[in-house]
């Protein structure tokens, strides 16, 4: 509940500072996270990501300073993740090369590499993992 409590405290401080727009952005995220009952850190992070991703889609079509501001306000509550590029995918797959080759199907091999990437805290493109594994198994 660290993230939830931090956001609630930030809302109070923003209201005292008369920064109502930023406070309202946080209220919306907190409300979204509370749909299924009391908000958890995971549900709050998920709602922040959902709002930011929606804003990014909209920004792809039009410029809007309000949406950019919302993203800046919410970014504080979204943990930064590592993204695995092809080199990292290849490195992880090479570490378990014997297992990748030994399993019966390409799906199982992709699953092994994906599991390792997730355990290391990486986000990744599944198609890139599949392509890398297919190259290694050929």
N, CA and C atoms as an extended XYZ file, in Angstrom:
414
Properties=species:S:1:pos:R:3:atomname:S:1:resname:S:1:resid:I:1 pbc="F F F"
N         0.806       -1.194        0.000 N   UNK     1
C         0.000        0.000        0.000 CA  UNK     1
C         0.855        1.267        0.000 C   UNK     1
N         2.119        1.119       -0.248 N   UNK     2
C         3.025        2.262       -0.248 CA  UNK     2
C         2.631        3.269       -1.326 C   UNK     2
N         2.358        2.792       -2.526 N   UNK     3
C         2.023        3.678       -3.640 CA  UNK     3
C         0.677        4.359       -3.391 C   UNK     3
N        -0.294        3.598       -2.900 N   UNK     4
C        -1.624        4.154       -2.620 CA  UNK     4
C        -1.520        5.258       -1.574 C   UNK     4
N        -0.818        4.979       -0.496 N   UNK     5
C        -0.690        5.974        0.569 CA  UNK     5
C         0.072        7.215        0.094 C   UNK     5
N         1.113        6.978       -0.721 N   UNK     6
C         1.876        8.114       -1.254 CA  UNK     6
C         0.992        8.989       -2.140 C   UNK     6
N         0.149        8.355       -2.966 N   UNK     7
C        -0.727        9.134       -3.842 CA  UNK     7
C        -1.759        9.905       -3.017 C   UNK     7
N        -2.336        9.267       -2.007 N   UNK     8
C        -3.315        9.971       -1.168 CA  UNK     8
C        -2.679       11.181       -0.487 C   UNK     8
N        -1.458       11.015       -0.009 N   UNK     9
C        -0.754       12.124        0.623 CA  UNK     9
C        -0.457       13.226       -0.389 C   UNK     9
N        -0.053       12.830       -1.592 N   UNK    10
C         0.233       13.814       -2.646 CA  UNK    10
C        -1.020       14.590       -3.032 C   UNK    10
N        -2.167       13.918       -3.049 N   UNK    11
C        -3.431       14.607       -3.366 CA  UNK    11
C        -3.694       15.695       -2.327 C   UNK    11
N        -3.521       15.351       -1.054 N   UNK    12
C        -3.731       16.340        0.016 CA  UNK    12
C        -2.802       17.539       -0.151 C   UNK    12
N        -1.519       17.253       -0.441 N   UNK    13
C        -0.546       18.345       -0.602 CA  UNK    13
C        -0.860       19.211       -1.820 C   UNK    13
N        -1.293       18.576       -2.902 N   UNK    14
C        -1.641       19.332       -4.104 CA  UNK    14
C        -2.857       20.230       -3.861 C   UNK    14
N        -3.805       19.727       -3.112 N   UNK    15
C        -4.989       20.539       -2.796 CA  UNK    15
C        -4.587       21.741       -1.947 C   UNK    15
N        -3.735       21.514       -0.953 N   UNK    16
C        -3.263       22.628       -0.114 CA  UNK    16
C        -2.528       23.670       -0.945 C   UNK    16
N        -1.772       23.193       -1.954 N   UNK    17
C        -1.016       24.102       -2.820 CA  UNK    17
C        -1.888       24.683       -3.935 C   UNK    17
N        -3.169       24.344       -3.917 N   UNK    18
C        -4.137       24.816       -4.913 CA  UNK    18
C        -3.787       24.373       -6.338 C   UNK    18
N        -3.188       23.212       -6.431 N   UNK    19
C        -2.896       22.622       -7.741 CA  UNK    19
C        -3.973       21.581       -8.025 C   UNK    19
N        -5.167       22.093       -8.305 N   UNK    20
C        -6.335       21.220       -8.429 CA  UNK    20
C        -6.295       20.319       -9.659 C   UNK    20
N        -5.699       20.787      -10.732 N   UNK    21
C        -5.655       19.957      -11.947 CA  UNK    21
C        -4.843       18.690      -11.681 C   UNK    21
N        -3.675       18.838      -11.096 N   UNK    22
C        -2.844       17.673      -10.776 CA  UNK    22
C        -3.538       16.780       -9.754 C   UNK    22
N        -4.177       17.384       -8.754 N   UNK    23
C        -4.902       16.598       -7.750 CA  UNK    23
C        -6.026       15.800       -8.402 C   UNK    23
N        -6.731       16.410       -9.349 N   UNK    24
C        -7.814       15.717      -10.036 CA  UNK    24
C        -7.315       14.560      -10.886 C   UNK    24
N        -6.167       14.712      -11.504 N   UNK    25
C        -5.575       13.618      -12.284 CA  UNK    25
C        -5.327       12.423      -11.360 C   UNK    25
N        -4.766       12.694      -10.193 N   UNK    26
C        -4.492       11.610       -9.236 CA  UNK    26
C        -5.789       11.001       -8.702 C   UNK    26
N        -6.792       11.823       -8.490 N   UNK    27
C        -8.087       11.309       -8.027 CA  UNK    27
C        -8.697       10.345       -9.037 C   UNK    27
N        -8.585       10.690      -10.314 N   UNK    28
C        -9.122        9.816      -11.363 CA  UNK    28
C        -8.398        8.466      -11.340 C   UNK    28
N        -7.087        8.497      -11.236 N   UNK    29
C        -6.314        7.249      -11.194 CA  UNK    29
C        -6.685        6.430       -9.966 C   UNK    29
N        -6.820        7.082       -8.822 N   UNK    30
C        -7.191        6.395       -7.584 CA  UNK    30
C        -8.600        5.813       -7.691 C   UNK    30
N        -9.502        6.551       -8.288 N   UNK    31
C       -10.869        6.078       -8.490 CA  UNK    31
C       -10.891        4.856       -9.402 C   UNK    31
N       -10.132        4.913      -10.476 N   UNK    32
C       -10.035        3.778      -11.409 CA  UNK    32
C        -9.505        2.535      -10.692 C   UNK    32
N        -8.539        2.716       -9.819 N   UNK    33
C        -7.947        1.597       -9.083 CA  UNK    33
C        -8.889        1.059       -8.017 C   UNK    33
N        -9.884        1.842       -7.637 N   UNK    34
C       -10.811        1.461       -6.567 CA  UNK    34
C       -12.076        0.780       -7.075 C   UNK    34
N       -12.187        0.552       -8.362 N   UNK    35
C       -13.413       -0.009       -8.937 CA  UNK    35
C       -13.810       -1.345       -8.306 C   UNK    35
N       -12.831       -2.174       -7.975 N   UNK    36
C       -13.115       -3.497       -7.410 CA  UNK    36
C       -12.944       -3.525       -5.899 C   UNK    36
N       -13.147       -2.412       -5.248 N   UNK    37
C       -12.982       -2.351       -3.800 CA  UNK    37
C       -11.859       -1.411       -3.435 C   UNK    37
N       -11.182       -1.724       -2.355 N   UNK    38
C       -10.072       -0.890       -1.919 CA  UNK    38
C        -8.913       -0.994       -2.898 C   UNK    38
N        -8.298        0.129       -3.238 N   UNK    39
C        -7.186        0.083       -4.197 CA  UNK    39
C        -5.951       -0.569       -3.580 C   UNK    39
N        -5.242       -1.308       -4.408 N   UNK    40
C        -3.956       -1.882       -4.016 CA  UNK    40
C        -2.882       -1.182       -4.825 C   UNK    40
N        -1.629       -1.378       -4.426 N   UNK    41
C        -0.539       -0.792       -5.209 CA  UNK    41
C        -0.592       -1.280       -6.648 C   UNK    41
N        -0.821       -2.577       -6.833 N   UNK    42
C        -0.862       -3.136       -8.190 CA  UNK    42
C        -1.999       -2.538       -9.016 C   UNK    42
N        -3.189       -2.432       -8.405 N   UNK    43
C        -4.313       -1.880       -9.171 CA  UNK    43
C        -4.087       -0.402       -9.490 C   UNK    43
N        -3.425        0.320       -8.578 N   UNK    44
C        -3.147        1.735       -8.819 CA  UNK    44
C        -2.110        1.913       -9.930 C   UNK    44
N        -1.065        1.123       -9.893 N   UNK    45
C        -0.045        1.180      -10.946 CA  UNK    45
C        -0.673        0.836      -12.289 C   UNK    45
N        -1.524       -0.197      -12.285 N   UNK    46
C        -2.195       -0.616      -13.517 CA  UNK    46
C        -3.093        0.495      -14.057 C   UNK    46
N        -3.830        1.177      -13.168 N   UNK    47
C        -4.707        2.254      -13.644 CA  UNK    47
C        -3.896        3.440      -14.170 C   UNK    47
N        -2.767        3.730      -13.524 N   UNK    48
C        -1.895        4.810      -14.017 CA  UNK    48
C        -1.363        4.477      -15.407 C   UNK    48
N        -0.913        3.232      -15.578 N   UNK    49
C        -0.401        2.804      -16.882 CA  UNK    49
C        -1.491        2.895      -17.948 C   UNK    49
N        -2.702        2.474      -17.583 N   UNK    50
C        -3.821        2.490      -18.531 CA  UNK    50
C        -4.111        3.918      -18.997 C   UNK    50
N        -4.136        4.846      -18.059 N   UNK    51
C        -4.406        6.248      -18.410 CA  UNK    51
C        -3.292        6.808      -19.289 C   UNK    51
N        -2.038        6.547      -18.901 N   UNK    52
C        -0.898        7.044      -19.676 CA  UNK    52
C        -0.905        6.455      -21.084 C   UNK    52
N        -1.150        5.152      -21.194 N   UNK    53
C        -1.178        4.522      -22.517 CA  UNK    53
C        -2.291        5.101      -23.380 C   UNK    53
N        -3.460        5.336      -22.790 N   UNK    54
C        -4.556        5.960      -23.530 CA  UNK    54
C        -4.193        7.358      -24.004 C   UNK    54
N        -3.528        8.097      -23.121 N   UNK    55
C        -3.086        9.442      -23.493 CA  UNK    55
C        -2.076        9.396      -24.632 C   UNK    55
N        -1.165        8.431      -24.578 N   UNK    56
C        -0.158        8.315      -25.637 CA  UNK    56
C        -0.800        8.011      -26.984 C   UNK    56
N        -1.832        7.178      -26.973 N   UNK    57
C        -2.557        6.888      -28.219 CA  UNK    57
C        -3.178        8.172      -28.751 C   UNK    57
N        -3.840        8.920      -27.875 N   UNK    58
C        -4.460       10.181      -28.299 CA  UNK    58
C        -3.424       11.170      -28.802 C   UNK    58
N        -2.280       11.222      -28.137 N   UNK    59
C        -1.220       12.140      -28.557 CA  UNK    59
C        -0.647       11.763      -29.920 C   UNK    59
N        -0.813       10.512      -30.305 N   UNK    60
C        -0.385       10.090      -31.630 CA  UNK    60
C        -1.223       10.714      -32.727 C   UNK    60
N        -2.433       11.158      -32.389 N   UNK    61
C        -3.339       11.750      -33.362 CA  UNK    61
C        -3.384       13.271      -33.294 C   UNK    61
N        -3.136       13.799      -32.084 N   UNK    62
C        -3.211       15.253      -31.924 CA  UNK    62
C        -2.331       15.691      -30.768 C   UNK    62
N        -1.883       16.907      -30.828 N   UNK    63
C        -1.067       17.481      -29.753 CA  UNK    63
C        -2.005       18.024      -28.684 C   UNK    63
N        -1.740       17.684      -27.429 N   UNK    64
C        -2.596       18.142      -26.339 CA  UNK    64
C        -1.756       18.269      -25.070 C   UNK    64
N        -1.533       19.494      -24.645 N   UNK    65
C        -0.708       19.750      -23.455 CA  UNK    65
C        -1.326       19.170      -22.187 C   UNK    65
N        -2.653       19.123      -22.135 N   UNK    66
C        -3.331       18.568      -20.962 CA  UNK    66
C        -2.971       17.086      -20.795 C   UNK    66
N        -2.982       16.350      -21.893 N   UNK    67
C        -2.642       14.922      -21.825 CA  UNK    67
C        -1.173       14.726      -21.438 C   UNK    67
N        -0.303       15.567      -21.987 N   UNK    68
C         1.115       15.486      -21.617 CA  UNK    68
C         1.306       15.764      -20.127 C   UNK    68
N         0.575       16.748      -19.617 N   UNK    69
C         0.646       17.082      -18.196 CA  UNK    69
C         0.182       15.894      -17.339 C   UNK    69
N        -0.929       15.265      -17.737 N   UNK    70
C        -1.429       14.099      -17.008 CA  UNK    70
C        -0.361       13.009      -16.958 C   UNK    70
N         0.303       12.774      -18.086 N   UNK    71
C         1.332       11.737      -18.135 CA  UNK    71
C         2.499       12.060      -17.203 C   UNK    71
N         2.871       13.321      -17.139 N   UNK    72
C         3.960       13.738      -16.248 CA  UNK    72
C         3.560       13.506      -14.789 C   UNK    72
N         2.323       13.875      -14.455 N   UNK    73
C         1.838       13.707      -13.078 CA  UNK    73
C         1.807       12.226      -12.701 C   UNK    73
N         1.336       11.374      -13.597 N   UNK    74
C         1.175        9.946      -13.292 CA  UNK    74
C         2.482        9.153      -13.367 C   UNK    74
N         3.454        9.645      -14.104 N   UNK    75
C         4.718        8.915      -14.287 CA  UNK    75
C         5.400        8.599      -12.960 C   UNK    75
N         5.211        9.437      -11.991 N   UNK    76
C         5.816        9.256      -10.661 CA  UNK    76
C         5.370        7.948      -10.003 C   UNK    76
N         4.211        7.439      -10.382 N   UNK    77
C         3.629        6.263       -9.735 CA  UNK    77
C         3.788        4.980      -10.551 C   UNK    77
N         4.467        5.088      -11.674 N   UNK    78
C         4.681        3.913      -12.532 CA  UNK    78
C         6.144        3.512      -12.438 C   UNK    78
N         6.422        2.326      -11.910 N   UNK    79
C         7.816        1.901      -11.808 CA  UNK    79
C         8.443        1.768      -13.198 C   UNK    79
N         9.675        2.173      -13.295 N   UNK    80
C        10.376        2.062      -14.569 CA  UNK    80
C        10.739        0.599      -14.812 C   UNK    80
N        10.511        0.142      -16.026 N   UNK    81
C        10.818       -1.241      -16.368 CA  UNK    81
C        11.945       -1.278      -17.383 C   UNK    81
N        12.593       -2.407      -17.409 N   UNK    82
C        13.653       -2.618      -18.389 CA  UNK    82
C        13.026       -3.309      -19.593 C   UNK    82
N        13.420       -2.888      -20.773 N   UNK    83
C        12.923       -3.497      -21.999 CA  UNK    83
C        14.059       -4.293      -22.626 C   UNK    83
N        13.766       -5.548      -22.935 N   UNK    84
C        14.777       -6.418      -23.518 CA  UNK    84
C        14.853       -6.183      -25.026 C   UNK    84
N        16.035       -5.838      -25.500 N   UNK    85
C        16.240       -5.726      -26.942 CA  UNK    85
C        16.682       -7.088      -27.459 C   UNK    85
N        16.926       -7.180      -28.764 N   UNK    86
C        17.314       -8.470      -29.350 CA  UNK    86
C        18.599       -9.018      -28.742 C   UNK    86
N        19.533       -8.141      -28.417 N   UNK    87
C        20.795       -8.590      -27.824 CA  UNK    87
C        20.548       -9.238      -26.466 C   UNK    87
N        19.694       -8.645      -25.649 N   UNK    88
C        19.395       -9.196      -24.324 CA  UNK    88
C        18.631      -10.508      -24.456 C   UNK    88
N        17.692      -10.571      -25.390 N   UNK    89
C        16.951      -11.816      -25.620 CA  UNK    89
C        17.917      -12.926      -26.021 C   UNK    89
N        18.828      -12.605      -26.934 N   UNK    90
C        19.831      -13.589      -27.358 CA  UNK    90
C        20.736      -14.013      -26.218 C   UNK    90
N        21.114      -13.070      -25.388 N   UNK    91
C        21.984      -13.370      -24.245 CA  UNK    91
C        21.299      -14.334      -23.272 C   UNK    91
N        20.053      -14.049      -22.948 N   UNK    92
C        19.293      -14.902      -22.017 CA  UNK    92
C        19.078      -16.287      -22.632 C   UNK    92
N        18.726      -16.326      -23.914 N   UNK    93
C        18.491      -17.606      -24.583 CA  UNK    93
C        19.776      -18.430      -24.652 C   UNK    93
N        20.905      -17.768      -24.847 N   UNK    94
C        22.191      -18.470      -24.910 CA  UNK    94
C        22.553      -19.081      -23.564 C   UNK    94
N        22.185      -18.399      -22.476 N   UNK    95
C        22.468      -18.917      -21.136 CA  UNK    95
C        21.788      -20.257      -20.901 C   UNK    95
N        20.641      -20.483      -21.539 N   UNK    96
C        19.906      -21.734      -21.359 CA  UNK    96
C        19.767      -22.477      -22.692 C   UNK    96
N        20.787      -22.349      -23.524 N   UNK    97
C        20.756      -22.898      -24.880 CA  UNK    97
C        20.433      -24.386      -24.912 C   UNK    97
N        21.057      -25.162      -24.036 N   UNK    98
C        20.806      -26.610      -24.036 CA  UNK    98
C        19.339      -26.915      -23.765 C   UNK    98
N        18.741      -26.186      -22.834 N   UNK    99
C        17.317      -26.390      -22.532 CA  UNK    99
C        16.448      -25.968      -23.713 C   UNK    99
N        16.804      -24.844      -24.345 N   UNK   100
C        16.030      -24.332      -25.477 CA  UNK   100
C        16.020      -25.348      -26.613 C   UNK   100
N        17.133      -25.976      -26.844 N   UNK   101
C        17.236      -26.967      -27.922 CA  UNK   101
C        16.585      -28.290      -27.521 C   UNK   101
N        16.656      -28.655      -26.258 N   UNK   102
C        16.185      -29.960      -25.794 CA  UNK   102
C        14.665      -30.098      -25.747 C   UNK   102
N        13.943      -29.007      -25.525 N   UNK   103
C        12.486      -29.135      -25.411 CA  UNK   103
C        11.871      -29.513      -26.748 C   UNK   103
N        10.683      -30.119      -26.688 N   UNK   104
C        10.058      -30.674      -27.888 CA  UNK   104
C         9.553      -29.631      -28.872 C   UNK   104
N         8.958      -28.554      -28.366 N   UNK   105
C         8.323      -27.612      -29.287 CA  UNK   105
C         8.919      -26.215      -29.165 C   UNK   105
N         8.676      -25.433      -30.201 N   UNK   106
C         9.121      -24.048      -30.212 CA  UNK   106
C         8.407      -23.260      -29.107 C   UNK   106
N         7.149      -23.591      -28.869 N   UNK   107
C         6.383      -22.915      -27.818 CA  UNK   107
C         6.996      -23.105      -26.444 C   UNK   107
N         7.448      -24.320      -26.159 N   UNK   108
C         8.088      -24.584      -24.877 CA  UNK   108
C         9.401      -23.815      -24.759 C   UNK   108
N        10.145      -23.750      -25.855 N   UNK   109
C        11.424      -23.030      -25.851 CA  UNK   109
C        11.201      -21.536      -25.634 C   UNK   109
N        10.199      -20.997      -26.323 N   UNK   110
C         9.865      -19.579      -26.142 CA  UNK   110
C         9.453      -19.340      -24.695 C   UNK   110
N         8.678      -20.246      -24.142 N   UNK   111
C         8.247      -20.136      -22.750 CA  UNK   111
C         9.413      -20.099      -21.780 C   UNK   111
N        10.430      -20.925      -22.029 N   UNK   112
C        11.615      -20.930      -21.159 CA  UNK   112
C        12.330      -19.580      -21.182 C   UNK   112
N        12.518      -19.057      -22.375 N   UNK   113
C        13.217      -17.770      -22.501 CA  UNK   113
C        12.373      -16.647      -21.911 C   UNK   113
N        11.068      -16.659      -22.184 N   UNK   114
C        10.178      -15.625      -21.658 CA  UNK   114
C        10.175      -15.658      -20.129 C   UNK   114
N        10.166      -16.840      -19.568 N   UNK   115
C        10.184      -16.980      -18.101 CA  UNK   115
C        11.451      -16.363      -17.515 C   UNK   115
N        12.591      -16.619      -18.153 N   UNK   116
C        13.860      -16.039      -17.697 CA  UNK   116
C        13.862      -14.515      -17.809 C   UNK   116
N        13.334      -14.003      -18.920 N   UNK   117
C        13.272      -12.554      -19.099 CA  UNK   117
C        12.393      -11.908      -18.036 C   UNK   117
N        11.242      -12.507      -17.765 N   UNK   118
C        10.339      -11.979      -16.739 CA  UNK   118
C        10.994      -12.016      -15.369 C   UNK   118
N        11.671      -13.125      -15.057 N   UNK   119
C        12.335      -13.261      -13.757 CA  UNK   119
C        13.421      -12.198      -13.574 C   UNK   119
N        14.039      -11.789      -14.680 N   UNK   120
C        15.083      -10.763      -14.631 CA  UNK   120
C        14.484       -9.350      -14.658 C   UNK   120
N        13.143       -9.252      -14.746 N   UNK   121
C        12.492       -7.952      -14.691 CA  UNK   121
C        12.370       -7.236      -16.020 C   UNK   121
N        12.455       -7.971      -17.112 N   UNK   122
C        12.391       -7.348      -18.435 CA  UNK   122
C        10.994       -7.444      -19.034 C   UNK   122
N        10.619       -6.406      -19.775 N   UNK   123
C         9.477       -6.470      -20.671 CA  UNK   123
C        10.046       -6.802      -22.037 C   UNK   123
N         9.271       -7.496      -22.863 N   UNK   124
C         9.818       -7.934      -24.148 CA  UNK   124
C         8.713       -8.122      -25.156 C   UNK   124
N         9.118       -8.160      -26.413 N   UNK   125
C         8.216       -8.418      -27.516 CA  UNK   125
C         8.224       -9.924      -27.761 C   UNK   125
N         7.074      -10.566      -27.621 N   UNK   126
C         6.987      -12.021      -27.754 CA  UNK   126
C         7.442      -12.510      -29.122 C   UNK   126
N         7.136      -11.739      -30.157 N   UNK   127
C         7.538      -12.144      -31.506 CA  UNK   127
C         9.058      -12.144      -31.637 C   UNK   127
N         9.724      -11.176      -31.019 N   UNK   128
C        11.185      -11.137      -31.056 CA  UNK   128
C        11.778      -12.349      -30.331 C   UNK   128
N        11.163      -12.744      -29.223 N   UNK   129
C        11.627      -13.937      -28.503 CA  UNK   129
C        11.449      -15.159      -29.385 C   UNK   129
N        10.292      -15.286      -30.010 N   UNK   130
C        10.020      -16.431      -30.880 CA  UNK   130
C        11.008      -16.485      -32.038 C   UNK   130
N        11.240      -15.352      -32.688 N   UNK   131
C        12.171      -15.309      -33.816 CA  UNK   131
C        13.582      -15.707      -33.380 C   UNK   131
N        14.012      -15.218      -32.228 N   UNK   132
C        15.351      -15.539      -31.709 CA  UNK   132
C        15.468      -17.023      -31.421 C   UNK   132
N        14.459      -17.577      -30.766 N   UNK   133
C        14.466      -19.003      -30.417 CA  UNK   133
C        14.459      -19.857      -31.680 C   UNK   133
N        13.660      -19.476      -32.663 N   UNK   134
C        13.631      -20.232      -33.917 CA  UNK   134
C        14.988      -20.257      -34.592 C   UNK   134
N        15.693      -19.122      -34.584 N   UNK   135
C        17.039      -19.078      -35.146 CA  UNK   135
C        18.000      -20.000      -34.400 C   UNK   135
N        17.893      -19.998      -33.090 N   UNK   136
C        18.781      -20.815      -32.281 CA  UNK   136
C        18.505      -22.308      -32.448 C   UNK   136
N        17.264      -22.661      -32.690 N   UNK   137
C        16.897      -24.074      -32.825 CA  UNK   137
C        17.085      -24.601      -34.231 C   UNK   137
N        17.332      -23.731      -35.199 N   UNK   138
C        17.469      -24.194      -36.595 CA  UNK   138
C        18.856      -24.680      -36.902 C   UNK   138
